[in-house]
Amino acid sequence: MVALELALQNQYGGEARKLRPPPKVTKPGGPGSLGLRILLKYMIEHDGLTAVALPSLKRPGRDLLERIVGTGRPNLVDIRNGLAHGDPFGGSYQAGLIELVRDMIDYAYRDHPRPIRPE
């Protein structure tokens, strides 16, 4: 979840920050850092993320896109907050979470080729 949040800050933070007024109170992540919910909404509303773009959501019976931004429960923000703050009741395993996070990071960096490592 940390890797996803950092990837979204890196890829969408600058543009998402331009769309909203400056915060009155800064978040613990530093001045001007955006929350995960804002970055996920930006990814869907402005970068065109759909369930078709995420391979882990293409499996039969999987319609998890509503769990990304908050209409379904638990959503990614709830899961992240539970893991980060030690939720004693909701910290159980979430099936497919690792694959979903990987697919979302790959989507965010889809226009950036991976660097070739010298051998």
MDTraj code that builds the backbone (N, CA, C; nanometers):
import mdtraj as md
import numpy as np

residues = "MET VAL ALA LEU GLU LEU ALA LEU GLN ASN GLN TYR GLY GLY GLU ALA ARG LYS LEU ARG PRO PRO PRO LYS VAL THR LYS PRO GLY GLY PRO GLY SER LEU GLY LEU ARG ILE LEU LEU LYS TYR MET ILE GLU HIS ASP GLY LEU THR ALA VAL ALA LEU PRO SER LEU LYS ARG PRO GLY ARG ASP LEU LEU GLU ARG ILE VAL GLY THR GLY ARG PRO ASN LEU VAL ASP ILE ARG ASN GLY LEU ALA HIS GLY ASP PRO PHE GLY GLY SER TYR GLN ALA GLY LEU ILE GLU LEU VAL ARG ASP MET ILE ASP TYR ALA TYR ARG ASP HIS PRO ARG PRO ILE ARG PRO GLU".split()
xyz = np.array([
    [0.0825, -0.1189, 0.0000],
    [0.0000, 0.0000, 0.0000],
    [0.0872, 0.1257, 0.0000],
    [0.1999, 0.1198, 0.0680],
    [0.2914, 0.2344, 0.0683],
    [0.3464, 0.2580, -0.0721],
    [0.3817, 0.1495, -0.1405],
    [0.4330, 0.1626, -0.2767],
    [0.3286, 0.2242, -0.3687],
    [0.2027, 0.1864, -0.3527],
    [0.0959, 0.2444, -0.4342],
    [0.0816, 0.3931, -0.4057],
    [0.0793, 0.4290, -0.2792],
    [0.0631, 0.5700, -0.2433],
    [0.1794, 0.6547, -0.2953],
    [0.3003, 0.6037, -0.2844],
    [0.4158, 0.6782, -0.3348],
    [0.4135, 0.6891, -0.4873],
    [0.3728, 0.5822, -0.5548],
    [0.3636, 0.5853, -0.7007],
    [0.2604, 0.6875, -0.7462],
    [0.1465, 0.6918, -0.6788],
    [0.0431, 0.7878, -0.7161],
    [0.0860, 0.9304, -0.6864],
    [0.1554, 0.9508, -0.5738],
    [0.2094, 1.0849, -0.5443],
    [0.3059, 1.1268, -0.6537],
    [0.3912, 1.0341, -0.6954],
    [0.4920, 1.0629, -0.7967],
    [0.4283, 1.0941, -0.9320],
    [0.3309, 1.0142, -0.9725],
    [0.2727, 1.0281, -1.1056],
    [0.1640, 1.1348, -1.1149],
    [0.0808, 1.1485, -1.0113],
    [-0.0360, 1.2355, -1.0206],
    [-0.0351, 1.3520, -0.9216],
    [0.0581, 1.3530, -0.8292],
    [0.0569, 1.4537, -0.7237],
    [0.0583, 1.5966, -0.7744],
    [0.1457, 1.6263, -0.8693],
    [0.1565, 1.7622, -0.9205],
    [0.0303, 1.8088, -0.9890],
    [-0.0262, 1.7253, -1.0740],
    [-0.1477, 1.7620, -1.1471],
    [-0.2693, 1.7657, -1.0545],
    [-0.2804, 1.6704, -0.9634],
    [-0.3939, 1.6669, -0.8714],
    [-0.3911, 1.7868, -0.7775],
    [-0.2726, 1.8297, -0.7405],
    [-0.2579, 1.9448, -0.6515],
    [-0.3093, 2.0723, -0.7180],
    [-0.2943, 2.0831, -0.8505],
    [-0.3387, 2.2023, -0.9235],
    [-0.4910, 2.2130, -0.9269],
    [-0.5602, 2.1014, -0.9134],
    [-0.7062, 2.1000, -0.9247],
    [-0.7789, 2.1346, -0.7962],
    [-0.7084, 2.1401, -0.6874],
    [-0.7765, 2.1685, -0.5611],
    [-0.7141, 2.2883, -0.4902],
    [-0.7929, 2.3552, -0.4080],
    [-0.7376, 2.4703, -0.3355],
    [-0.6332, 2.4258, -0.2344],
    [-0.5407, 2.5151, -0.1971],
    [-0.4389, 2.4763, -0.0990],
    [-0.5026, 2.4389, 0.0346],
    [-0.4514, 2.3332, 0.0994],
    [-0.5102, 2.2897, 0.2264],
    [-0.4805, 2.3882, 0.3389],
    [-0.5763, 2.3961, 0.4329],
    [-0.5565, 2.4817, 0.5496],
    [-0.4600, 2.4170, 0.6481],
    [-0.4678, 2.2857, 0.6566],
    [-0.3805, 2.2102, 0.7453],
    [-0.3043, 2.1101, 0.6596],
    [-0.1742, 2.1038, 0.6779],
    [-0.0955, 2.0097, 0.5979],
    [-0.1044, 1.8703, 0.6573],
    [-0.0946, 1.7712, 0.5732],
    [-0.0990, 1.6309, 0.6154],
    [0.0376, 1.5897, 0.6694],
    [0.0438, 1.4835, 0.7481],
    [0.1705, 1.4388, 0.8044],
    [0.2760, 1.4036, 0.7000],
    [0.2357, 1.3726, 0.5770],
    [0.3299, 1.3354, 0.4728],
    [0.4168, 1.4502, 0.4260],
    [0.3922, 1.5679, 0.4726],
    [0.4696, 1.6836, 0.4319],
    [0.3782, 1.7920, 0.3773],
    [0.4312, 1.9095, 0.3591],
    [0.3479, 2.0182, 0.3102],
    [0.2980, 1.9906, 0.1699],
    [0.1686, 2.0038, 0.1529],
    [0.1100, 1.9853, 0.0213],
    [0.0875, 1.8420, -0.0217],
    [0.1166, 1.7427, 0.0648],
    [0.0947, 1.6033, 0.0240],
    [-0.0553, 1.5764, 0.0184],
    [-0.0937, 1.4929, -0.0734],
    [-0.2343, 1.4611, -0.0939],
    [-0.2659, 1.3257, -0.0334],
    [-0.3896, 1.3089, 0.0061],
    [-0.4321, 1.1816, 0.0613],
    [-0.4542, 1.0785, -0.0475],
    [-0.4577, 0.9529, -0.0084],
    [-0.4753, 0.8435, -0.1026],
    [-0.6087, 0.8536, -0.1750],
    [-0.7147, 0.8929, -0.1050],
    [-0.8464, 0.9038, -0.1662],
    [-0.8460, 1.0036, -0.2821],
    [-0.7813, 1.1164, -0.2634],
    [-0.7741, 1.2191, -0.3677],
    [-0.6965, 1.1672, -0.4880],
    [-0.5867, 1.0995, -0.4634],
    [-0.5050, 1.0470, -0.5724],
    [-0.5775, 0.9366, -0.6494],
    [-0.6504, 0.8504, -0.5809],
    [-0.7265, 0.7457, -0.6477],
    [-0.8384, 0.8052, -0.7329],
    [-0.9079, 0.9062, -0.6784],
    [-1.0129, 0.9718, -0.7569],
    [-0.9543, 1.0402, -0.8798],
    [-0.8368, 1.1016, -0.8647],
    [-0.7725, 1.1656, -0.9797],
    [-0.7379, 1.0611, -1.0855],
    [-0.6889, 0.9478, -1.0409],
    [-0.6509, 0.8405, -1.1331],
    [-0.7702, 0.7945, -1.2164],
    [-0.8869, 0.7860, -1.1564],
    [-1.0063, 0.7400, -1.2260],
    [-1.0688, 0.8521, -1.3097],
    [-1.0823, 0.9705, -1.2514],
    [-1.1535, 1.0782, -1.3189],
    [-1.0702, 1.1485, -1.4257],
    [-0.9386, 1.1582, -1.4085],
    [-0.8575, 1.2371, -1.5011],
    [-0.7587, 1.1545, -1.5827],
    [-0.7262, 1.0338, -1.5383],
    [-0.6337, 0.9510, -1.6153],
    [-0.7062, 0.8369, -1.6845],
    [-0.8356, 0.8244, -1.6620],
    [-0.9154, 0.7274, -1.7351],
    [-0.9048, 0.5836, -1.6893],
    [-0.8698, 0.5603, -1.5638],
    [-0.8615, 0.4234, -1.5135],
    [-0.9997, 0.3582, -1.5159],
    [-1.0077, 0.2409, -1.5752],
    [-1.1301, 0.1609, -1.5756],
    [-1.0949, 0.0190, -1.5349],
    [-1.1972, -0.0604, -1.5081],
    [-1.1738, -0.1997, -1.4705],
    [-1.1098, -0.2775, -1.5844],
    [-1.1320, -0.2354, -1.7078],
    [-1.0739, -0.3039, -1.8231],
    [-0.9213, -0.2913, -1.8228],
    [-0.8697, -0.1817, -1.7694],
    [-0.7252, -0.1568, -1.7700],
    [-0.6498, -0.2366, -1.6641],
    [-0.7197, -0.2940, -1.5698],
    [-0.6548, -0.3672, -1.4610],
    [-0.6764, -0.5175, -1.4783],
    [-0.5718, -0.5931, -1.5117],
    [-0.5868, -0.7371, -1.5340],
    [-0.6458, -0.8124, -1.4143],
    [-0.6179, -0.7696, -1.2942],
    [-0.6690, -0.8420, -1.1772],
    [-0.8197, -0.8255, -1.1617],
    [-0.8796, -0.7268, -1.2274],
    [-1.0241, -0.7070, -1.2195],
    [-1.0975, -0.7750, -1.3344],
    [-1.0246, -0.8380, -1.4255],
    [-1.0870, -0.9019, -1.5406],
    [-1.1341, -1.0435, -1.5122],
    [-1.1029, -1.0959, -1.3967],
    [-1.1451, -1.2316, -1.3638],
    [-1.2979, -1.2367, -1.3518],
    [-1.3579, -1.3503, -1.3823],
    [-1.5044, -1.3609, -1.3736],
    [-1.5547, -1.3320, -1.2325],
    [-1.6631, -1.2591, -1.2244],
    [-1.7232, -1.2302, -1.0950],
    [-1.6548, -1.1190, -1.0179],
    [-1.5586, -1.0515, -1.0781],
    [-1.4869, -0.9452, -1.0087],
    [-1.5305, -0.8092, -1.0609],
    [-1.5968, -0.7317, -0.9789],
    [-1.6300, -0.5944, -1.0146],
    [-1.5861, -0.5084, -0.8964],
    [-1.4562, -0.4889, -0.8850],
    [-1.3999, -0.4234, -0.7672],
    [-1.3672, -0.2760, -0.7870],
    [-1.3960, -0.2196, -0.9041],
    [-1.3591, -0.0808, -0.9276],
    [-1.4250, 0.0125, -0.8264],
    [-1.5473, -0.0187, -0.7836],
    [-1.6139, 0.0670, -0.6849],
    [-1.5445, 0.0619, -0.5493],
    [-1.4651, -0.0424, -0.5242],
    [-1.3919, -0.0499, -0.3976],
    [-1.2643, 0.0321, -0.3995],
    [-1.2266, 0.0845, -0.5145],
    [-1.1047, 0.1642, -0.5213],
    [-1.1272, 0.3021, -0.4631],
    [-1.2354, 0.3697, -0.5013],
    [-1.2559, 0.5084, -0.4589],
    [-1.3499, 0.5258, -0.3420],
    [-1.4177, 0.4226, -0.2980],
    [-1.4922, 0.4406, -0.1760],
    [-1.6386, 0.4076, -0.1775],
    [-1.6987, 0.3682, -0.2905],
    [-1.8404, 0.3359, -0.2873],
    [-1.8657, 0.1965, -0.2318],
    [-1.7677, 0.1079, -0.2438],
    [-1.7778, -0.0259, -0.1856],
    [-1.6947, -0.0321, -0.0579],
    [-1.7318, -0.1222, 0.0310],
    [-1.6577, -0.1355, 0.1563],
    [-1.6031, -0.2755, 0.1707],
    [-1.4843, -0.2938, 0.2201],
    [-1.3862, -0.1896, 0.2492],
    [-1.3199, -0.1426, 0.1207],
    [-1.2921, -0.0142, 0.1124],
    [-1.2240, 0.0379, -0.0061],
    [-1.0742, 0.0448, 0.0217],
    [-0.9974, 0.0821, -0.0793],
    [-0.8513, 0.0831, -0.0627],
    [-0.8060, 0.1778, 0.0478],
    [-0.8765, 0.2894, 0.0639],
    [-0.8388, 0.3845, 0.1692],
    [-0.8638, 0.3229, 0.3067],
    [-0.9764, 0.2545, 0.3237],
    [-1.0053, 0.1869, 0.4516],
    [-0.9008, 0.0800, 0.4826],
    [-0.8655, 0.0015, 0.3800],
    [-0.7663, -0.1040, 0.3991],
    [-0.6323, -0.0444, 0.4361],
    [-0.5905, 0.0605, 0.3648],
    [-0.4624, 0.1261, 0.3918],
    [-0.4595, 0.1828, 0.5325],
    [-0.5673, 0.2501, 0.5739],
    [-0.5711, 0.3085, 0.7077],
    [-0.5704, 0.2007, 0.8152],
    [-0.6407, 0.0912, 0.7905],
    [-0.6398, -0.0190, 0.8862],
    [-0.5025, -0.0803, 0.9025],
    [-0.4321, -0.0981, 0.7914],
    [-0.2969, -0.1542, 0.7981],
    [-0.1989, -0.0556, 0.8610],
    [-0.2131, 0.0716, 0.8303],
    [-0.1186, 0.1712, 0.8800],
    [-0.1366, 0.2006, 1.0283],
    [-0.2605, 0.1909, 1.0770],
    [-0.2880, 0.2295, 1.2151],
    [-0.3211, 0.1127, 1.3060],
    [-0.3029, -0.0094, 1.2568],
    [-0.3194, -0.1264, 1.3412],
    [-0.4621, -0.1562, 1.3806],
    [-0.5531, -0.1610, 1.2859],
    [-0.6923, -0.1945, 1.3128],
    [-0.7004, -0.3388, 1.3624],
    [-0.7411, -0.3620, 1.4879],
    [-0.7411, -0.4987, 1.5411],
    [-0.8499, -0.5880, 1.4835],
    [-0.9540, -0.5298, 1.4223],
    [-1.0657, -0.6097, 1.3738],
    [-1.0687, -0.6228, 1.2219],
    [-1.0073, -0.5308, 1.1494],
    [-1.0170, -0.5335, 1.0038],
    [-0.8867, -0.5598, 0.9333],
    [-0.7878, -0.6092, 1.0014],
    [-0.6569, -0.6284, 0.9410],
    [-0.6371, -0.7632, 0.8761],
    [-0.7466, -0.8313, 0.8443],
    [-0.7322, -0.9634, 0.7855],
    [-0.6917, -0.9549, 0.6392],
    [-0.6586, -1.0680, 0.5847],
    [-0.6140, -1.0779, 0.4471],
    [-0.7243, -1.0350, 0.3507],
    [-0.6887, -0.9580, 0.2507],
    [-0.7808, -0.9157, 0.1454],
    [-0.7420, -0.9871, 0.0178],
    [-0.8254, -1.0761, -0.0297],
    [-0.7943, -1.1548, -0.1491],
    [-0.7750, -1.0638, -0.2699],
    [-0.6653, -1.0820, -0.3388],
    [-0.6375, -1.0067, -0.4600],
    [-0.5793, -0.8691, -0.4396],
    [-0.5541, -0.8302, -0.3161],
    [-0.5041, -0.6951, -0.2896],
    [-0.3664, -0.6716, -0.3504],
    [-0.2775, -0.7674, -0.3373],
    [-0.1415, -0.7513, -0.3905],
    [-0.1463, -0.7369, -0.5424],
    [-0.2276, -0.8185, -0.6081],
    [-0.2390, -0.8098, -0.7537],
    [-0.2996, -0.6778, -0.7970],
    [-0.4004, -0.6297, -0.7240],
    [-0.4642, -0.5031, -0.7576],
    [-0.3660, -0.3870, -0.7435],
    [-0.2915, -0.3851, -0.6343],
    [-0.1932, -0.2788, -0.6127],
    [-0.0869, -0.2825, -0.7219],
    [-0.0375, -0.4009, -0.7560],
    [0.0610, -0.4136, -0.8628],
    [0.0055, -0.3610, -0.9949],
    [-0.1169, -0.3981, -1.0286],
    [-0.1778, -0.3530, -1.1536],
    [-0.1970, -0.2015, -1.1558],
    [-0.2318, -0.1443, -1.0425],
    [-0.2517, 0.0012, -1.0375],
    [-0.1186, 0.0750, -1.0527],
    [-0.0128, 0.0234, -0.9937],
    [0.1190, 0.0853, -1.0096],
    [0.1642, 0.0722, -1.1548],
    [0.1447, -0.0452, -1.2142],
    [0.1786, -0.0627, -1.3557],
    [0.0999, 0.0334, -1.4435],
    [-0.0273, 0.0547, -1.4126],
    [-0.1095, 0.1484, -1.4902],
    [-0.0567, 0.2912, -1.4769],
    [-0.0209, 0.3291, -1.3547],
    [0.0287, 0.4652, -1.3331],
    [0.1570, 0.4914, -1.4103],
    [0.2408, 0.3898, -1.4240],
    [0.3690, 0.4049, -1.4928],
    [0.3673, 0.3463, -1.6347],
    [0.2505, 0.3283, -1.6924],
    [0.2399, 0.2616, -1.8223],
    [0.3104, 0.3362, -1.9349],
    [0.3226, 0.4677, -1.9265],
    [0.3884, 0.5462, -2.0316],
    [0.5372, 0.5636, -2.0077],
    [0.5872, 0.5069, -1.8998],
    [0.7282, 0.5211, -1.8650],
    [0.7957, 0.3850, -1.8743],
    [0.8766, 0.3627, -1.9762],
    [0.9423, 0.2316, -1.9876],
    [1.0383, 0.2091, -1.8716],
    [1.0496, 0.0845, -1.8343],
    [1.1426, 0.0495, -1.7268],
    [1.2849, 0.0687, -1.7763],
    [1.3714, 0.1220, -1.6920],
    [1.5111, 0.1415, -1.7360],
    [1.5811, 0.0074, -1.7580],
    [1.6655, 0.0051, -1.8553],
    [1.7428, -0.1154, -1.8839],
    [1.8632, -0.1167, -1.7915],
    [1.8774, -0.2259, -1.7180],
    [1.9902, -0.2362, -1.6245],
    [2.1118, -0.2899, -1.6984],
    [2.2253, -0.2240, -1.6814],
    [2.3460, -0.2774, -1.7449],
    [2.3879, -0.4092, -1.6791],
    [2.4410, -0.4982, -1.7585],
    [2.4803, -0.6289, -1.7039],
    [2.6275, -0.6349, -1.6752],
])
top = md.Topology()
chain = top.add_chain()
for i, resn in enumerate(residues, 1):
    res = top.add_residue(resn, chain, resSeq=i)
    for name in ("N", "CA", "C"):
        top.add_atom(name, md.element.get_by_symbol(name[0]), res)
traj = md.Trajectory(xyz[None], top)
